[in-house]
Amino acid sequence: MSEAETKHLSQGAGAEGSVATQRAALSRLHLIAALVSLVGLADSIYLTVKHLTGETVQCTLLSGCDVVLSSAYSSFMGLPLAPLGAAAYFAVFSLATLAAFGYRGMRVPLLLVVGVMLLMTLRLLYVQAFVLHHYCEFCLLSALVTLTLTGLMLYSIQVPGLKSQVPGR
């Protein structure tokens, strides 16, 4: 084998190793996103149960949960936001888990779901801060989870693990 062929093969192996490393990093990011989404899912399920049973939610750090959760903004098209949030977090968990195990087609739907969640979160944060002037700690936890998921997804876009590698570049 010529020296040029050996050099080309070693460059190719390095690129393949680099792609494998990038894919592993991407899988870890998706796994972290799946785990983070479980926090949001638990939060949303708790609020859904409280809503369905008619029990009031007790804030321990802030006062205002009752104002926020009983406002007109706590539902969307007649549906309470908590079960919609639970469905969104479950979707993120499912899509991120599939993406973590190498199903490439899950990345775009995952990004879209998290993007919609971010828009809704920003709207609800605005309502709490500038319309209601009260905060719900469970809602703020959900916002923190969604912002964390958004950060993970933005970071995952930067991981070039699924870009094709062209030898010689």
C-alpha positions in Angstrom: 0.0 0.0 0.0 1.4 3.4 -0.9 2.0 6.1 1.6 -0.7 8.3 0.1 -3.3 5.4 0.4 -2.2 4.9 4.0 -2.6 8.6 4.8 -6.0 8.7 3.1 -7.2 5.6 5.1 -6.0 7.1 8.4 -7.7 10.4 7.7 -10.9 8.5 6.9 -10.7 6.5 10.1 -10.1 9.7 12.1 -13.2 11.3 10.5 -15.3 8.2 11.2 -14.0 8.2 14.8 -14.9 11.9 15.0 -18.4 11.2 13.7 -18.9 8.4 16.2 -17.8 10.8 19.0 -20.1 13.5 17.8 -23.0 11.0 17.5 -22.3 9.8 21.1 -22.3 13.4 22.3 -25.6 14.0 20.5 -27.1 10.9 22.0 -26.0 12.1 25.5 -27.7 15.5 24.9 -30.9 13.8 23.8 -30.8 11.5 26.9 -30.3 14.5 29.1 -33.3 16.2 27.4 -35.4 13.1 28.0 -34.5 13.1 31.7 -35.1 16.8 32.1 -38.5 16.4 30.4 -39.5 14.0 33.2 -39.2 16.9 35.7 -41.7 18.9 33.6 -43.9 15.8 33.2 -44.1 15.3 36.9 -44.8 19.0 37.5 -47.6 19.0 34.9 -49.1 15.7 36.2 -49.2 17.2 39.7 -51.0 20.3 38.5 -53.4 18.2 36.4 -54.3 16.0 39.3 -54.9 19.1 41.5 -57.1 20.6 38.8 -59.1 17.4 38.3 -59.7 16.9 42.0 -60.5 20.5 42.6 -57.8 20.9 45.2 -56.0 24.1 45.6 -52.3 24.2 44.9 -50.2 25.3 47.8 -47.2 27.5 47.0 -44.4 27.2 49.5 -41.9 29.7 48.1 -44.2 32.3 46.5 -47.8 33.5 47.0 -49.8 33.7 43.9 -50.3 30.1 42.7 -54.0 30.4 43.3 -54.3 33.6 41.3 -52.3 32.3 38.3 -53.9 28.8 38.2 -57.4 30.1 38.5 -57.0 32.9 35.9 -58.5 32.9 32.4 -54.9 32.4 31.2 -54.7 28.9 32.8 -56.6 27.3 29.9 -56.2 27.3 26.2 -59.3 26.9 24.0 -61.2 25.6 27.1 -58.6 23.0 28.0 -56.5 23.5 31.2 -52.8 24.0 30.4 -51.5 21.4 32.8 -52.6 18.3 30.8 -51.5 20.0 27.6 -48.1 20.6 29.3 -48.0 16.9 30.4 -48.7 15.8 26.8 -45.9 18.1 25.5 -43.4 16.9 28.1 -44.3 13.3 27.3 -43.8 14.0 23.6 -40.4 15.5 24.3 -39.5 12.5 26.5 -40.5 10.1 23.7 -38.9 12.0 20.9 -35.7 12.6 22.8 -35.4 9.0 23.9 -35.8 7.8 20.3 -33.3 10.4 19.2 -30.9 9.2 21.9 -31.1 5.7 20.5 -30.2 6.9 17.0 -33.5 7.5 15.3 -32.4 10.6 13.3 -35.9 11.4 12.1 -36.9 12.4 15.6 -34.6 15.4 15.8 -36.8 17.8 13.7 -40.1 16.9 15.5 -38.3 17.3 18.8 -37.0 20.7 17.9 -40.5 21.7 16.7 -42.2 20.6 19.9 -39.6 22.3 22.1 -39.9 25.5 20.0 -43.7 25.6 20.5 -43.2 25.0 24.2 -40.8 27.9 24.3 -43.2 30.2 22.7 -46.0 29.2 25.1 -43.6 29.6 28.0 -42.6 33.1 27.0 -46.2 34.0 26.6 -47.1 32.6 30.1 -44.1 34.3 31.7 -45.2 37.6 30.2 -48.8 37.1 31.6 -47.5 36.3 35.1 -45.1 39.3 35.2 -47.1 42.0 33.4 -50.8 41.0 33.4 -51.4 39.1 36.7 -48.4 40.4 38.7 -48.4 37.1 40.5 -46.2 34.0 40.0 -46.8 30.3 40.4 -43.7 28.4 41.5 -44.9 25.3 39.6 -45.3 27.4 36.5 -41.9 28.8 37.0 -40.5 25.3 37.3 -42.1 24.4 34.1 -40.6 27.5 32.5 -37.2 26.5 33.8 -37.5 23.0 32.4 -38.6 24.4 29.0 -35.8 26.9 28.9 -33.3 24.1 29.8 -34.7 21.9 27.0 -34.4 24.9 24.6 -30.8 25.3 25.6 -30.1 21.6 25.1 -31.8 21.7 21.7 -29.9 24.8 20.6 -26.7 23.2 21.7 -27.6 19.9 19.8 -27.9 21.9 16.6 -24.2 22.9 17.0 -23.1 19.2 17.2 -22.3 18.3 13.6 -22.7 14.6 14.3 -25.2 14.1 11.5 -23.5 16.2 8.8 -21.8 14.3 6.1 -18.1 14.2 6.3 -16.2 14.9 3.1 -12.7 13.4 3.0 -10.0 16.0 2.5 -12.0 18.8 4.2 
